[in-house]
């Protein structure tokens, strides 16, 4: 059983030794845990003097890097953080700032963004963040003055973080995550990865996303360890940052691992000199072939985890050696309880295929102001993830895909992940995403987008023949499109839904 030493971000921050490193960045002086605690206190005081307090929403538009990490943590100790993708266009900022009912916009001084004009038009106060000398250190500047309804340090049941769902098929929903949700998830991640004060995570994930915020930043700080924040993911800069940061681990989405893998061969000396303990993968299914190749290139285990925003990120994770971890599995329950449920709300036995459901301390209490979505999402206290899968005798979870991404070919159900895995076995194939393509008689047909390895070739006919030796005929893609690069979402995830439209295959 987990013993929770803290329920709030403020108490979580008390765990690091005073002079131990907390937040770093390439080429910058490191901020200590004592410095981070002092920064959090100053930030609360500054916001309170502006009339911003607990449960007030602070929309954050900041470059990826140490100030984004420290601002998330510091603001969360006394208000509600609402990080936004800095790459949004004006219309997107208008939607999110309005939907969030933001009390202010926190933006880095000198940073040009359409968010400024949107905030001004909506009468939302602008607070500027001015970076300090040490990585992550900053001061807040604003003409705003006032008295907050609730001043001081946030309490356990108050909301620390609000994020929107991706909204691939519907209007994005607001996910409020309480202090107890985000801290519980940070502790769960630390326990699964045996994080300790000497551990350093190198963050390459975007910090407007739950993966980077909780898995990289908050879990490191909860363990008394440190996080080195790069300016974002750039495969060609990765090994330079890796050499300087000397991390014991990093976490990323599968497309990032594949990009890094392409450059690992020429950086073996840098890898060998490092102190890497493991590599973590989450936010999308990692092809087993990629896991094997990354483990060979880096000489450490790749720990695949299963996360989503509504669970404050982590739901399941493969354990560290000597316990087994399996390619193709997202591991064992790692925080919340995990079960498989049928359409009628019955919990299914071991080995049965159904919807993955979760419940526990790190799970959101529900979407904001959305009773219809909550009625669909919660059954008998369990949250329905929208993912399909099975649990084996050892408690290991295997995903077959998002329920809304399962391809229904005239009543025959096809798991895109199964087709991905099959095509990835072809020596010429580097990357695959299988998706549904509209069909006039069957409703949906199987299609795939493929990126080939440099200098290798296979045509559509050859690849379909290859798939036909491993898959039932109805699962073999009827259309295979070869691309130089597969379109990705803002966080680096491959997008199955809508890909047929993007590639002109919906007509």
N, C-alpha and C positions, 0 to 999 in steps of 0.2 A: 504493500500500500504506500502511496505517495504521502509524505508529510509536507504540507504547504507551509513554508516559513513566511510567506508574504502573499497578500491578496491584491496589492496595488503596485503600480510601477514605481512609486516613490520608495516603498519598502524594499522592492526588488533591487533598486539601485544601491541600497545600503550594504549589499553583500560583498562588494569588491574591496580589496585592501586599498588604503588611502593612496599609496604611491605606485600602485600597479597600473599598467597601461589600460585604458578603456577604449578610446577611439583614436584611430590613426588614419593617415592618408599618405600616398606616395609623395616624398619630398617635403613633408610637413612635420613639425614637432607634434608629439603625441599628447593627447589629453588624458590625464589620470582619472581614476574613479573618484578621488576627492574633488578634482576639478569639475567633473561631470555633475556630481551632487551639488556643488556650489552653483553651477550654471543652472541647474533645475530650479534651485531656490530663487535665484535672481530672475529667471524667466517667469515664474509664478508671480513674483512681486511686480514685475513690469506689466504683465497682463492684467493683474488685479487693479493696478493704477490706471489702466486704460478702460476699466469697467468690464473686463473679460474674466470670467471665473469658471467654476466647475459646471460641466454640461453645456457651456457655450462652445460653439463650433468654430474652430480655427482652420480655414481652408489654407492648404500649404502648396505653394508652387515654387519649388526650389530645384536647383540642379542636383543630379545624382552625386553624392559625395558625403563627406563627414558632417557638414552642417545640416543636411537633410536628416541624417541619422540622429544627431544630437537634438535637433529641433523636435523631431517626433517624440523622443523620450522625454525631453524637458517639458514640452507643452502638455504631454499626456499626464504629467504629475498634477496638473492643476486645471486642465480644460479638456475638451474633446478635439482630437486631431482629425483632420480630413485631408489626407494627401491627394493631390491631383497630378495627373500626367502633364509635365511641362510642355509636351508636344501638342496638346489639344489646340484646336482652332477656336476662334471667338465664339462660334455657335455652341460648341461643346462646353466651353467655360460658362456660357450663359445658362445652359441647362443645369450643369452641376452646382454652380454657386447658388442658383435659385432653389434647386431641389434640396440642397443641404441646409438652406436657411442659415448660411454662414454669417457669423458675427463680425468676422474680419478676414482679410486676405493677407497671409504672411508670405512675402516674396523677397528674394534676395535683392539688396540694393544694387542698382545698375543693370538688373536683368530686364531685358525687353520681353514683354509677353502681352498678348491680347487680353489676358486676365485683368490687367490694370484698367483698361478702358471699360471692360464689362463690370468690374467692381464699382468703378466710379459712376457708371450709368445706373447701377442698381442701388447706389447709396451705401455700399459696403466699404467700411473703413479699410485703409491699406496700412499695414505694419511692415516696416522694412527690417530685414535681417542683415546685419553688418558682420562679416566673418572676422574672427580674431586671429592672433598669431598661431595658436595651437590648432591642430585639426579638430573641427567640431565646436570650437569656442566661438561665441557670437554675442552681440548686443542687439536689442530691439529698439527701433526708433519709430516714433509716431507722435502726431499731435493729439491723438485721442486721449480723452480723460473721462473718468467715470467711476462708479461704484458698482461692483458686480453683485448679482443677487446671491451668489454663493462664492465666497472668497476661500483662499487657503488650499490645502492639499486634498486631492480627489479621494473619495472613499471607494470601498471594494465594489459596490453595486453600481457605481456611476460609470458612464460610458467613456472609454479611453480613446476609441478609434471608430470612425465610420468610413466604410468603403461601399462602393456600388458593385453589384454583380456585373458580369461582363455584358449582359444584355444582347447576346448573339441572336436570340430569337424573339425577344420581347423588350419592353421598356426596362432599363436597369433598375434593380431594387436596392434600397438602402439597407445595409447590414450593420447594425450597431453592435459593437463588441465592448463588453464591460471590462473594467480593470481585472476582475477575476478570470475572465476569458483569456485575455492576452498573457497574463502572468502564468496561468496554468499551462498554456501551450508552450511558453518559453521553458518552463521547468520540465515538461514532458520531453521536449527535444533534447535538453541537456542530459536527462537521464538515459535516453536511448543511445546517445552518442558519447556518454561518459565524459562530458565536458568538464574541464578543470581550469583553475586560474591561469595556468601556463598555456592554455590553448589560444590560438589566434585564428580567426576566420577572415579570409579575404573576400569581401563582398563585391560581386560583379552583377548582382541582381538589381533591377530598378527598385527604388525605395518608395514608389507610390503603390507598391504591390505587397500583399500580405506575406509572400515568400521571403522577400528581402527584409522586411520590417521585423518579422517575428523570428524566422529561422536563422538569419544571419546576425541581426543586431541584438534583439532582445534576449535570445537564448545565450549569446556570448556574455552579455552583461550580467545576466542572472547567475551565470557560473563563476562570476568574478574574473572572467577572461576579457579578451579584447577583440575588436573588429577593425580591420583596415579597409577603408572605403575607397574604391577606385572611382573614377568619374563615370563609370558605366561599363558595359561590356564591349570590348574591342578585342577580337581574337589575336590581332597582330601586336597588341600591347600587353596581352595577358602574361606572357612569360617574363617580360621586363618588370611588371608589377609583382609577379610571383617571387622573383629573385629578391626584390627589395622588401616585400612584406614578410617573407619567410613564414607562410601560414602553416598551421597544422591541419587545416581543412578548408574547403570551400563548398558552396552549395550553388546549384544552377539547374536550369531546365535542359531537357535532352538536346535541343538544337544547339545550345551553347557547348555542351560536352562534345558534340560532333564537330563543331568548328575548332575547338581546342585540340581535339584529337588529330585533326589534319596538320597541325603544327608541332605536335609532341615529338615526332621523330627527330627533328633538327634541334630539339631543346633537351635532349636526354641528360646532358651534363648539369643543367640547371635543376632538373627534377632530382637527380641523384644527390645533389648538394643540399637539397631541402630537407624539411622535417615533417613532411606530409604524413598524417596518420590514417586518414580516410577521405573520400570524396562523397558528397551527398547529391542526390538527384531527386527532384520533386516537380510538381505542378503539371506533369504530363507523363504518359507511359514511356519508359526508357526501353528501346529495342534491346533484347538480350545480346545481339551481336555487338552493339555499341558498348554495353556494360563490359563484356569480355575484353574488347579492344582497349577501353580506358584503363581497366585493371592491369592489363599487360603493359601499357605505356607508362603508367605511374607507379606500378608495383605496390598498390594499396587497394583495399576493398572499396567498391562503390556501393554505397548504402542508399537504396531506393526507398523513398517515403511517399506517402499519399496525403495530400492536403487540399483544403479548399477554404475560401474566405469565411464561410459560415461556421467553421470549426476553429477560427483564429489560427488557421493553417493546418497543423498536423493532426491526422486521424490514425494512421498506421505507419509503421516503419520496419524495415529489416533491421535485425540486431547486428551489433558488431561481432566479429569473430571472438571467441571460438564457436559461438552459436552460429548455425548456418544462415546464410542469406542466399536467396534464389533469384536468378534472372527470370523475369516474367511475373514475379510476385512483388507486391508493395509491402509485404511483411506482416507483422502481427499488430494487434491493437496497441497503440502507443499514446495513450491519453484517454480518449473517450472509449466507452464500450462500443463494440462493432458487431453487427448482426446482419443477417440476410432476411428480407421480408418479401412476402408475395403481395399481389395487388390488393388483397383484402385485409392486409394489416397483420397477417399471421407470421410469426418468426419461423423460418424454415430450418430444417436439420442440416448438419454438416454435409457438404458436398453439393447441396441444392443450388440451382441458379436463380437469382432474384435480385431485388434492389438492395444496395448497401445502405444500412441505416445506422445512425450513431446517437449516443446521448452521453452527456458528461459535462464537467465543469467548464471546459473550454468551448462549448457549443453556444452559439447565439441564442438568446431567448426568443428571437423572432424578427422578421423583417419589419421595418418601421412603417406604420400607417398603411398596412397592406394585408387586411384580414383574409382576402381570397388566397393570396400566396401562402400565408401561414396555415390556412386550412388544408391546403394541398401538401405543404412541406412537413407538417408534423402529424404523426399518427401514434396515439397511445404513449406520448412522451418521447417518441423516437423522431429524429430528423431524417427525412428522406434525402439522400445525397443526389439522386438522379443518375447514379452510376450503377451498372449491372456487374455482378461478379459472384464468386463462390468463396467459401471458407473451407480449408481442408482440415484433416484430423489434427494437424499440429497448430492450428489457429492462423495459418498463413492465408492472406487474402490475395485473390487473383482477380483482376479487372477484365471484363470483356468489352467495356466501352461505356460511353454516356448513353443512357436509354434513348435520348433524342438523336443520337448519332448512329444507333444500330440500323443497318440497312434492311428494309422490309421489301424483299424482292418477290412480289406475288404471294406473300404469306410465308416465304422462307426467310428466316432471320440470319443476317450475316454480321459478324463482329468485325468492324474495320481493323481492330488491333490484330486479329488473327491473320488477316490478309497482309497487313503491314509486315508482320513477323516473317511470313512466308517469302514475300518478295525481297526482304532484306537479306535473305540467305543467298540470293544470286550474287556472284562475285563482282558484277559490274555495277551493282546498285549501292548508292551511298545513302540515300534518304527517300522515304516513301510516306505519303499520306493517302489513305484510302477513304473514299467518300461516296455519298449517294448522288446518283445522277437521275433526274426525272425520266420516266419511261411511260409511253402512252398506254400500254396494256398492263404492265407489271406494277406500275406505280413508281417503283424505284429500281435502279440497276446499279451494279457495282462498278465504280470507276477508281482510278488511282493516278496520282501525280508522282512522278519519279525524277530524282536527280541522279545522274550517273557519275561514277568515279572518273576522275581525270584520266584521259588516255584509254578508257575502256568503252566498249559499245555493246549494245543489244537492241534489237528492234522490238516493236510491240508484239509481233507474232512470236518471237523467241521467248519473250518474258511471259506471255500468256501460256505458251507450251510448258515452260518451267513451272508456273503456278499450278497447271493442270496435273502435274505429277504428284502434288502435295495436297491439293485442295479438292473438295467436291466440285463438280462442274458448275453448280449455281453460285459458288463463291468466287470463281475466277473473274477478274475484272473484264468487262466487255469493252472498256475503253481505257487505254493507258496514255497519259500525256507526259511527254518528256520536257522538263523545265530546267533552266540554269539555276533557279532558286525558287523554293516553294514559299508562297506568301505566309507571313507570320503576323501574329497579333503584337500589341505593344509590349508584352512581357516576354516575347520570344517563343510563344507557343504556336505550334502549327494549328491552323484553323480548318476543321473539316466542314463545319456548317457554312454554307454560302460559297464554298469553293467552286461548285458547279457553275454558279452565276458568274463568278470572277473569271472563270476560264472559258466562258461562252458555251457551256455544255447544257444549258437549261432549255434551249429552244427546241 
